[in-house]
Amino acid sequence: MARLAKTSSRHKIDPGVELIGDAETVDSYSNLLSGVVKLTKSLSDGRQQIVGLQFAPDFLGRPFRVKSTINAEAATAVSLCSFPRAAIERTMKESPEFEHRLLKQTLYELDEAREWMVTLGRKTAPEKVASFLLMIARNIDSSLEPGARSACFELPLTRADISDFLGTTNETVSRQLTRLRMDGVIRIENNRHVTVDSMSRLEQRCGGRGATAP
């Protein structure tokens, strides 16, 4: 790990900047130190679908692939610690424990993606929006204690992006946010700053188990 750290470099990325494009050659991998990364998949007709979000300390990139199969864009201001692909691959060969950790991270992301499929496929519109907010509240601030009872955060996505991510309409998202605000579950300031005074009340609106990061 000490040798790997010597090859690292840190970067600060502005919101909206593409980190890697679909089918681009992968030259490096990164640990997300802060901020939110939006993952999208391009369709054959040029449209894009948001397929996931990444939060600190997620690992950005997929080892063993020469080319990317997904678009990654900074949804907020992002801080990254990047490593050359060759250094990561060399370390995996030299350290089975390091390779094991990367595999665990990949399997964790797969489990979370499956959980999110349940949200998109089976939950109602109010439950989808509540699940999205709970996911953001739990993951956007890596310093937040797992059992925290409250949270404050800036929405990392626009209303249009949220509706795309949830498979619903802008009007539905806005209506459900208003409903949660009127019911006292959340407070919203300046259209983006959200305060959750009771995480348990928000979780009750999610239906079934609360959402985690996809």
Backbone torsions as a table, in degrees:
resi	resn	phi	psi	omega
1	MET	NA	-34.9	178.8
2	ALA	-65.6	-40.9	177.7
3	ARG	-65.1	-39.6	179.3
4	LEU	-64.7	-38.9	-179.3
5	ALA	-61.4	-31.1	-179.7
6	LYS	-66.7	-20.8	-179.6
7	THR	-93.0	-3.7	-172.2
8	SER	-79.5	158.4	174.0
9	SER	-144.2	147.4	-178.0
10	ARG	-107.3	144.2	-177.6
11	HIS	-139.0	146.0	171.1
12	LYS	-113.3	127.9	-173.8
13	ILE	-117.5	134.9	178.3
14	ASP	-77.7	154.7	177.1
15	PRO	-58.1	141.2	176.9
16	GLY	89.5	-7.3	-179.2
17	VAL	-82.4	132.0	178.1
18	GLU	-76.4	129.8	179.7
19	LEU	-88.2	-39.3	174.3
20	ILE	-158.2	144.7	-178.9
21	GLY	-102.5	161.6	177.9
22	ASP	-60.6	133.7	177.8
23	ALA	72.3	9.6	175.6
24	GLU	-79.8	148.7	177.1
25	THR	-67.6	132.5	-179.3
26	VAL	-86.4	115.0	179.3
27	ASP	-103.5	-19.3	-176.8
28	SER	-154.1	163.7	173.4
29	TYR	-123.2	160.6	-175.6
30	SER	-142.4	149.0	164.9
31	ASN	-96.6	132.4	178.7
32	LEU	-82.2	115.9	-177.5
33	LEU	-88.8	-34.7	177.8
34	SER	-160.9	158.5	178.8
35	GLY	94.8	-176.2	-177.2
36	VAL	-128.8	134.0	177.5
37	VAL	-110.4	133.4	179.2
38	LYS	-98.9	127.6	178.9
39	LEU	-104.5	128.2	-179.3
40	THR	-130.4	156.4	177.2
41	LYS	-121.3	130.6	-179.5
42	SER	-84.7	136.0	175.1
43	LEU	-91.9	165.7	-175.6
44	SER	-64.3	-24.5	-179.0
45	ASP	-92.7	8.2	176.7
46	GLY	98.2	-14.2	178.0
47	ARG	-71.9	160.5	178.1
48	GLN	-125.2	145.9	176.3
49	GLN	-120.5	128.9	174.7
50	ILE	-73.7	122.2	-176.1
51	VAL	-112.7	-4.5	178.9
52	GLY	176.8	165.1	174.7
53	LEU	-127.2	147.4	175.9
54	GLN	-123.0	143.0	-177.7
55	PHE	-128.4	162.2	174.2
56	ALA	-62.9	138.4	3.2
57	PRO	-103.0	44.4	-177.1
58	ASP	-59.7	155.1	178.1
59	PHE	-96.7	122.2	-176.2
60	LEU	-97.7	117.2	-178.9
61	GLY	121.3	158.2	-178.7
62	ARG	-120.4	106.3	178.5
63	PRO	-56.7	156.7	178.8
64	PHE	77.4	1.5	176.6
65	ARG	-111.4	133.2	178.3
66	VAL	-80.3	-33.3	180.0
67	LYS	-122.0	148.9	178.5
68	SER	-73.6	147.3	176.2
69	THR	-113.6	14.6	-175.1
70	ILE	-152.8	156.1	174.0
71	ASN	-95.7	135.9	176.9
72	ALA	-122.7	127.0	-176.8
73	GLU	-133.3	141.7	176.9
74	ALA	-70.5	112.0	178.0
75	ALA	-78.0	-28.5	175.9
76	THR	-131.7	-177.6	169.5
77	ALA	-61.6	132.2	-172.0
78	VAL	-126.3	142.4	172.7
79	SER	-117.8	128.9	-176.4
80	LEU	-124.7	148.5	167.8
81	CYS	-114.7	111.9	-171.4
82	SER	-106.8	150.7	180.0
83	PHE	-132.7	138.9	175.5
84	PRO	-59.3	144.6	-179.7
85	ARG	-57.9	-41.1	-178.5
86	ALA	-60.8	-37.7	-179.6
87	ALA	-68.2	-40.5	178.0
88	ILE	-64.3	-47.2	-178.5
89	GLU	-64.3	-37.3	178.2
90	ARG	-65.9	-41.8	-179.4
91	THR	-66.3	-36.6	177.7
92	MET	-62.7	-38.2	178.7
93	LYS	-68.5	-36.6	-176.0
94	GLU	-84.3	-23.0	-174.3
95	SER	-131.1	98.0	176.7
96	PRO	-57.8	-32.1	179.6
97	GLU	-64.9	-41.0	178.4
98	PHE	-64.6	-43.9	178.0
99	GLU	-61.7	-38.2	178.8
100	HIS	-63.5	-40.3	179.3
101	ARG	-64.2	-41.0	177.9
102	LEU	-65.5	-38.4	177.9
103	LEU	-64.5	-41.6	177.6
104	LYS	-61.4	-40.4	178.5
105	GLN	-63.0	-41.9	179.6
106	THR	-64.1	-43.4	179.3
107	LEU	-66.7	-36.0	176.6
108	TYR	-61.6	-44.8	179.4
109	GLU	-63.6	-36.8	177.7
110	LEU	-64.4	-43.8	178.1
111	ASP	-61.1	-42.8	-179.2
112	GLU	-67.8	-35.9	177.2
113	ALA	-63.4	-38.7	178.0
114	ARG	-66.6	-40.3	176.8
115	GLU	-61.2	-40.7	-178.9
116	TRP	-68.7	-29.9	175.6
117	MET	-61.1	-36.0	176.3
118	VAL	-64.0	-42.9	178.5
119	THR	-58.8	-47.2	-176.4
120	LEU	-71.5	-34.1	-173.1
121	GLY	-89.5	-27.3	-170.9
122	ARG	-121.1	-20.3	-174.9
123	LYS	-85.5	153.9	176.6
124	THR	-75.9	167.9	179.8
125	ALA	-57.2	-46.0	177.3
126	PRO	-60.3	-38.9	-179.9
127	GLU	-69.1	-36.0	178.3
128	LYS	-63.0	-47.3	-178.0
129	VAL	-66.1	-42.0	177.9
130	ALA	-63.7	-39.7	178.9
131	SER	-65.3	-38.8	177.5
132	PHE	-62.8	-46.7	179.9
133	LEU	-63.3	-39.3	179.4
134	LEU	-65.9	-40.2	177.6
135	MET	-60.0	-45.2	179.5
136	ILE	-64.8	-46.0	-178.1
137	ALA	-59.0	-37.5	-176.3
138	ARG	-79.7	-24.6	-168.7
139	ASN	-116.8	-19.9	-171.4
140	ILE	-71.0	-28.3	179.3
141	ASP	-113.9	104.5	-176.0
142	SER	-66.9	-15.3	179.2
143	SER	-86.1	-7.5	-178.8
144	LEU	-71.4	132.6	179.1
145	GLU	-65.2	142.0	-178.7
146	PRO	-54.8	-34.2	-178.0
147	GLY	-98.5	21.6	-177.5
148	ALA	-58.3	140.8	-177.7
149	ARG	-90.7	-15.2	-179.5
150	SER	-144.3	166.9	-179.5
151	ALA	-159.9	150.9	173.3
152	CYS	-130.1	138.3	-179.0
153	PHE	-161.7	160.7	171.7
154	GLU	-93.5	132.0	177.0
155	LEU	-59.5	124.1	-177.7
156	PRO	-80.5	-11.1	-178.4
157	LEU	-121.6	152.6	172.9
158	THR	-73.1	167.8	176.1
159	ARG	-58.4	-39.8	179.9
160	ALA	-63.5	-41.9	178.9
161	ASP	-67.5	-38.8	178.6
162	ILE	-62.5	-44.9	179.6
163	SER	-63.7	-37.3	177.0
164	ASP	-64.2	-45.4	-178.4
165	PHE	-63.8	-37.0	-176.3
166	LEU	-92.1	-6.6	-179.6
167	GLY	69.4	38.7	179.7
168	THR	-136.4	-165.2	-177.3
169	THR	-105.3	161.0	176.3
170	ASN	-57.5	-41.9	-177.5
171	GLU	-63.4	-39.2	179.1
172	THR	-65.1	-44.3	179.0
173	VAL	-60.3	-48.9	-179.6
174	SER	-61.1	-41.1	-179.2
175	ARG	-64.8	-41.6	-178.5
176	GLN	-72.5	-35.1	175.0
177	LEU	-63.5	-42.2	178.0
178	THR	-62.3	-41.6	179.6
179	ARG	-62.5	-44.2	178.3
180	LEU	-63.9	-36.8	178.7
181	ARG	-68.7	-45.2	-179.5
182	MET	-64.2	-30.9	179.4
183	ASP	-83.7	-1.2	177.3
184	GLY	78.5	14.9	179.5
185	VAL	-78.7	-35.5	177.8
186	ILE	-135.1	163.3	168.6
187	ARG	-123.1	140.2	-178.4
188	ILE	-126.2	128.4	176.5
189	GLU	-123.4	141.2	177.7
190	ASN	54.9	27.7	173.1
191	ASN	72.4	-12.6	-175.5
192	ARG	-130.3	-25.6	-175.8
193	HIS	-85.9	118.2	-174.9
194	VAL	-113.6	135.1	173.6
195	THR	-118.4	127.8	175.5
196	VAL	-111.3	106.8	-178.0
197	ASP	-76.4	-27.7	-179.9
198	SER	-136.4	105.1	178.9
199	MET	-63.2	-33.3	-179.0
200	SER	-66.3	-37.6	177.7
201	ARG	-66.0	-40.0	177.5
202	LEU	-65.2	-41.2	-179.8
203	GLU	-62.8	-34.7	178.5
204	GLN	-62.8	-26.5	-180.0
205	ARG	-82.1	-6.2	-173.6
206	CYS	-83.4	-21.3	-176.8
207	GLY	75.7	119.3	-177.6
208	GLY	66.8	-142.0	-179.9
209	ARG	-78.2	149.5	177.6
210	GLY	-67.9	158.2	-177.2
211	ALA	-84.3	150.8	171.9
212	THR	-122.7	-171.8	-175.1
213	ALA	-75.1	133.2	177.7
214	PRO	-78.8	NA	NA
